[in-house]
């Protein structure tokens, strides 16, 4: 019979390698939608009727070949203008891995959509037009990926066919991008030269770039190591629902259901319930109707505790000795997502994991110029697409981890209490600053693409 340890190791490895969430980013007309369409088409992830529909639309426009960008640009305005406006999610799979792809817009006014698409991504593919090199929006999207702590970044130098497949062009862009990314704390960048339109190095290796010795984009997506070992992270379990049947069969059953945000929970582990601070231990763990000795992120389970203490939805069960003291004063970086400005004094709702509390914006410390990375102090408001640093005061204490330490329990949303619309996405702590100057630029003679 397989031991609990063996089961844990096998399942942890399986969950870390079979699903990749990734987002595309880059400036307008760099070819993001075409790249996604090519990736889906050449990996045979497009249904016949979808391809036929694209072929009909392309033919009606007088195009000789299918416009693969139409596979992702589904809004009428997107097809009419030839741009991406909203985030387009696509789900596909190969024999080696399953994928959730977010094709994000390139226009400056839709930066908030890029934030949405990249917020849960394990990897970001930043496209650059080989003819234009890095532009302002390239830097903006790279900075957003760094701010959101996306673990892996791929530089896709697209439209190599339009520069004669010249290695020197690719090498220059790769060096400039790698140096810039390093200033943001992005320590590892994989650069791939490709042509989404012609299919070079997207799924199949290019015969036009024999100087490139690296993997194709799909090969990299299939093999990049994602996820982390839950045993190396502190346990965090936000309570979503309290189960109390009070039936004849289970008269004393009291369980706390939810999804483990990070780490591992074992029967017998000492845990602290926040924000109350009560310390107890895990008595039992129920998963899929059966008891288990151990569970790990991101499993959904029901946890029972040894003591009958007051625990309700929104509380956080955490490994004792690893928790940060709950506080009502929160400093955070936020990306403003709403057309209505966020002003000092604004009253909002703050949603952190399964807990929602009232809060007020005490101060806007500064706004970040995402193009130059400069701080602009003295801001009275943040407008749509702005990124800034704020101080919030909550009506009830919250136990947030620094976002730099834990993306799940260090993030939150600000919500308009009047109509329930999302105002901003927040990251606790100086998450952007901790990324800066943490990695030296790659050496000039170091080529990740060879």
N, C-alpha and C positions, 0 to 999 in steps of 0.2 A: 504494500500500500504506500502511496506517495506521501511523504511527510508534509506537514504544514509549511515548513521552510522551503521545500522544493516547489510546492504549489505556488507559494508567494513569488519566488524567483521567476518561475516560468511565466506566470500571469503578468508580472510586472514588466518583464522583457517583451511579452506579446503586446501589451497595451501601449508600450513605448515605441513600437516599431511598425504597427499596422495602420496607424492613422496619422496623417500630416495635414495640419491646417496651414495654408499659406495664402498670402495676399500679393497682388501685383500693384506696383506703384510707379510713378514717373510722370513726366510732363505730358502735355497735350500732344497728340500725334506721334508719340514715341512708339506706338504700336502695341499697346497692352492688350486690347481686345483681339487684335489679329493674332498675337502670340497665344492667347488663351484658346482661340478658335483652332489654331494650328495644333496645339497640344492635345486638344480633345479629338480633333480629326485624325491625326496621325497615330494616336494611341487607341484608335477605334472605339472611342467613348461617345460617339454621336449616333443617335438613332437614325434610321433611314429616312423617316418622315421629316425629321428636323433638317437633315442635309438637303432633302428635296425642296423644302420650303426656302432655304437659303439660296439654293440654285435658282429658284423661280424669281425671287426678289432681285438677285444679282443680274439675271438675264433681262429683267424689265428695266434695269438701269443701263443696259447696253454693255455690261461687263462680260468678258469672255470666260472668266474663271469665277468660282464661288467666292464671295466676300466673307471670309471666315469670321470676321469681327461681328457679323450679324448673329452668330451663335450665342453671344453674350449680351450684345446691346439690344435689349428686348423692348425698351420704351419707344413709342413712336417718335418722340422728340430726339431720342438718341440716333435712331436710324435716319431721320431726316437731316440732322446736322452732322452725322458721322462722328459723334463724340459719346463718351460715357458720362452719364449724369449721376445715376444712383449706383450703389454697390450691387454687382451681379454675383450671386453665389451659384457655384456649380459643384456637383458631387460626381466623382468618377473614381474608377479603380483600375489598377493593373494587377497582374499576378503577384506583385510584390508588396503592394501597399494600397490603402484607401486614401482618398484625398477630399478635403473640403477647400474649395478655392474661392477667394473673394477678389473679383476684378474691380478695382477702385478707380474713381475718376481722376483725371489729371489737372483739371482747371483749379485755379487758386480758390475760387468761390466754393468749391466742393471739397476743400481740405478736410472738413468735418467728416465727410463720408469715408475718406481714407483712414481717419482715426477709428471710425467704427469698424471698418474691415480689418484693420491691423491689430485691434485691441486683443483679440484672442489668437492671433497667428503665432505659429512656431517658426515661420520663415517668411521673409519678405523678398520678393523679386523686384528690384528696382531697375526699370528700363531706361536706357539712354540711346538716343538717336546717334549713330556713329558719325553722321554729318555735322551735328551740332555740338556734340560733347555735353558736358555737364552744364545745365542751366539752373536758373533760380529755383524752379519747382523740383528739380532733382535734389537740390540741397534741402529744400523744405521737407520733402517726403522722407529723405534719409534721416533728418533730425527728428521727425515724428516717430519713425521706427525705433530710433535710439531712445527717445523719451518713453515709448511704450515698452522698452526692453524686449523687443522681438529677438529671440535668441540667435537666429541665423539670418544673414543677409547675402543675397546673390545679386551681383551686378550683371545684368544682361545687356550687352552692347549690341543693339539691334540694327537692322538695315545695313549689315556689313556688305551686302551685294551692291549697295549704292556708293561704296567707297573702294570698290575693286578688291574686297576681301584683304585689305592691307593690314599686316600684323602691326606695323608702326602706329596706325591709327588706334587700333584696339589697345595696344600697350600704353599709349599716352593717356587714354581715358581711364584705363584701369588703375594706373599709378595715381592720377589726380583724385579719383574717387576713393581709393584705399587710404590715401593721406587724409582726406577730409573726414572719412568715416572714423578714422583713428582718433581724431580730435574730439569726437562725440563719445568715445569709449567703445566703439564697435571694433573689437579686436581681430575679428576674422571675417574676411570677405572673399567669396568665391566668384571669380569673374569668368564669364562665358561669352564668346563672340558668336552671334547667330543672325539669321535672317528669318523672321517669322513668316514673311510672305513666301519665300522660297523653300522654307523648311530646314535650312541648314542648322545643325546642332540643336534642334528642338527635341525631336525624338530620335532621329537618325543622324549619325555622324556626317559631317560635311566633307565632300570631296574637294571643295574649293578652298579649304583652310587646313592643308596638311601640316602647317606649322603649329596648329593647336593640338596638344596632346592630352587634354582633359576630357571629362565626361560631358555627355550631352545634358541639356537641362533636365529631361525626364530621368535620366540615370542618376543625376544628383538628387532630385526630389525623392527618388525611390530608395536611396541609400543613406541620406543624411541622418545622423543620429538625433532623434528628438525625444523630448520628455526627460525626466530626471528620475533618479532612484528615490522613491518615497521614503526609504529608510534614512535618507540623509536630510530630510526636512522635518520640522516640528509639526506635530499633529494639530490640525485645525478642523473642527466639525461644527459648522453653523446649524443650529436646530431649526428645522423647517416646520415640523409638526409634532405635537405631543399625542402619543397613542395611549389611550386609557379605556379599554373595552368595558371594564366593570361588569363582565359577564360571569355566568356561573362557571364557565370553563376557565376564565382568566380573571378572577376577582381582584387580584392585587397587581396585575400587570401594568407597568408604567414604562413606556419606551419613548425614545426621542429619535425621530426619523429625520433624515437629511442626506446630503451628499458630502463625503469627506473632501474638504478643499485642498488639503495637503497632508503629507506624512502618513503614518501608520498608527492604527489603534489596535491594541491587544487586550485581551481579558486580563485584568489585574493591574493595568497601567494606572498610575496616579494622574488624575486630571483636575483641572481647575475650571469652574464655570464662571464665565464672564458675562456681564460686568460685576456680578455680585461678589466674586472672589472666593466662593465656597470651594473647598478642596474635597475630593472624594476619589473613587476608583471605578474602573469599568468592571461591571459584574457580568455582563453578557453582551454578545453582538449577534444580531439576527440579520441574515442576508438571504433574500429569496425564499423566505419561509423556513429556513433552517439555521441552527446556531453554528457559529464559526468562532475560532479562537483569535483570528486576526483579520483585519480589513485595511484597505489602503486607498488613497486617492486614485481615481475619482469615483470610487464605488459608492452606491447609494445603499445605506444600511439603517438599521434601528439599533440604538445603543441603550443599554440599561445600566444604571448606576447602583453602587452598593448602598447608598444612603438615599432616603426619600426626601430630597430637598426641592425647593421651588425652582423649576427650570421651565422656560416657556419659549415660544417661537421668537427668534431673534437673538437668543443667547448663544454664546460661543463656548463649546467644550474644547479645551486645549490642553496639551501636555503640560503638566506642572513643571515650573522652572524655566519655561521658554516664552512666557507671555509678557507682553508690554502692558504697563499699567493703563487701565481705561482712563480716558480723558475727555473733557468737554471742549478743549481747545485744540484744533486741528490745523496744522500747516500742510498745504498740499499744492501740487501743480495741477492745473485743470485745463482741459480743452473745451472751449465754449462752443456748443453745438446748435444753439437756438438763435433765430433771427432777433429775438428780444434781447437787448443788452443785459448783462449781469452787473448790477451796481452795488457799491458799498451800502450796507444797510438792508439789502434784499433779504426777505424771509423765504426760506426754501425748505424742502424736505430732503434729507440725506439718506440714501439707501445704501447700506453696507451689508453685503451678503444677504441674509434673510431679515435684517433689522432695518426699520425705517424710523427716523427721528426728525423732529423739527430742528432747524438750524438758522443762523443768521450770518451773513457775510460781514465780518468785522473789518476786514481790510483787504485791499488788493495791493500786495507788496510791490509787484512789478509786472509788466507785460514783456514777454520774450519776443524779440524780433527773430522769427524762425529762420530768416535768410542769413542774418549776420550773427545770430546767437547772442546778441547784446540784450542786456536788461534795460527796460524802459520804465523807471520808477515814476510814481505820481499818477498812475492811472486811476480814474474814478469809476471806470466801467470796462468790461470786456465784451467785445462784440463777436458776432458769429465768426468762427474759424480762429479767433485769438487764442493764444496759449499764455497763461500767466500763473503767478504764484499768489495764493490767497490764504487768509486766516479765517477760519470758521469757528463759531461757537455753537455747540449743540445743546439741546435741552436735556439730554441724557448722556451719560458717559458711554463711549464706544471704545472697543479694543481693536484698534487697527494695527497691523504690522506695517513697517515701512514698505512702500511699493518695490523698492530696490531689493528687498528680501523675499517678498511674496506677492506675486501679481494678483492672486485671487483675493487674499484678505487685506491687501494694501490698496485696493481700488474701490471706488464708490461712484454713485450717480447723484447729481443734484436735480431735483424735480420741482416743477412749479406746483405749489399746493392748490392753486386755483383750478387748474384743468388737468393736472397729471402729466403734462408734457415734460420730456427730458430736456434739461437746460445745459448740463455740462457733464463731462466724464472727469473724474478726479483720481489722483495718485498721491497717496499720503507720503509726506516727507519731501526732501530735496531730490527727487528721483532723477531729474535731468542733470543736476550738478554732480551727482555721484558717478555719472557716466563720463564726465569730461576729464580728460587728461589721465585716464586710467590705463591707457594702452599706447605704446609708442607706435608711430607710423612704421609700416613695413619697410624693410630695407629696399633701396632702389633696385638692387639686382635680384630681389626675390619675386618670382613669378608664380602666382597661385594657379595660372592657367596651363602650366606645363606639367 
